[in-house]
């Protein structure tokens, strides 16, 4: 296995975890306290980080 492709896989897994965490924070907060905005901001940051990491992993795969 190519080391660059291994790093891309690791980055992709972390990106997936960030996306899942952001969506879970949003869903759990929406069901328990819909009036609070702070958890949704955190969820937005986690989703943005997850998307960024997925894009980075895709670019690493293209270069490799």
Secondary structure, 3 states (H helix, E strand, C coil): CCHHHHHHHHHHHHHHHHHHHHHHHHHHHHHHCCCCCHHHHHHHHHHHHHHHHHHHHHHHHHHC
